[in-house]
Structures are given as C-alpha cells and as structure tokens.
C-alpha cells in the first residue's frame, strides 16, 4: 500500500471512530506498527491528529489562533457560557481564563453583579469596563496566540491570588487524555491558576469533546467538573460520563 493510500485510510478511520489504535490497524492492513507510527507522526506534524499512547486521536480545531477561534462553534460556546453563569455568585472571587467562551460569558454577565474577577486576559478585562465587578488584571509576557499573559511575572502575580472559582478553558477534553492544550507554557499557567481556586470548572464547547492536544493541563479528577455542550452527544461524551466526572449540561441532553 502506497503512503498516500495509508494516509487516506488513517484519516478516514479517525473521522469515523475518533481514534486510531496503531496495533489494530497495522494488523488490519498487514503492515508493521513502525510504518503506522511513522505515518501518524507525519500526520501529527501537519496538525491533522494528536498522537497518544498506542495510537492517535482527533486534533482540536481550538488550537487555531485567537481570531480564527472566534468563528468556531459560536452557538456551542454561547450555550456553555450561559450554563456557566449559574456558577458565579455575588461577592465571590472568580478567576476567568482567556478564550472566546469566557468572553461570551462576560458578554452575558449582568453588569450589576458585584464580584471580583481576576484574569490574565486583557481582552476579558477590557470587556468588563462597564461592569460593577472589581477587575484584577494579571500582567506578564503577552502570549499572542491566546491573548493572555504568561511567564514568570504572571505566575508570581497569580500565586498571590485566592479565589472561590476558576473557569478554565482548554482545547481538548477526552476521557483517556484529560484536559489538554496546545502550548506547554500555557498549560503550566492554567495549572497555577487552578491551584489558586477552591473549585475549577472547565468550559467545553462541542468541538473540544473527544479532541486532544499535545500538553495536558490537568487530569479529569483534578477539576470540580465540566460545563459541556452536550447537543451533539457521541461516544466521547459517553466516555466522559463513565468517568464519574461532574457534568453541567448546556444545550439539549445527548
């Protein structure tokens, strides 16, 4: 089988099943596992999948740049943002991650709600200018891909925060890989923010469920729960439910 043919088979299997088990497909195609792993490495280098132990899973479209992500799954993000509003209580201190879903949440947030919001996203902070909430902006080196502050200065500032709640954004949510994102430093910053909050809830629009990115932020048991758009349903959502992780459902029940 030619390399181009193997590539088409692998991508079609990924579209159909959402994952590839290298050993199984090698036997099916009568090829060595080394050949399949080499193909998976090449496809991963093009951003077409994410390699995991034993094979590969779907790559998350949410690893695109900030401007591109603003146009991905917009309805799904709004449903998640609306559901997450119930987690915010008057008088609480809340850390908001950067990202387009948290920006939708801010746009839905009542301007008169009195609470303290901590964020390392200048975009989120600017969207709160007309709100009664107190806003604390964590500064540092601007990571332009996600429009958030990172680096040593941001970590030091974040380490002084004590919050009731952290609303975490990631690019992949999958039972087998946990909560993932595309940049190792961004993953580390998210872990620091999670460590400063009594509860961490993950905001997950539909395109993130079942997808994975290269760098784990936290395992599923490292957060309080997930706010997910369950409209699409699917095997990946069923797998998440089987883990026992608390899920707040946005949209219609799958």
PyMOL commands that set and color helices and strands:
alter all, ss='L'
color gray80, all
select helices_A, chain A and resi 3-17+22-29+33-45+61-63+66-69+74-87+100-108+122-127+152-158+184-195+206-208+220-222+235-242
alter helices_A, ss='H'
color red, helices_A
select strands_A, chain A and resi 19-21+49-52+55-58+93-96+116-119+134-137+141-143+148-150+163-169+172-174+178-181+197-204+215-218+225-229+247-250
alter strands_A, ss='S'
color yellow, strands_A
deselect
rebuild
show_as cartoon
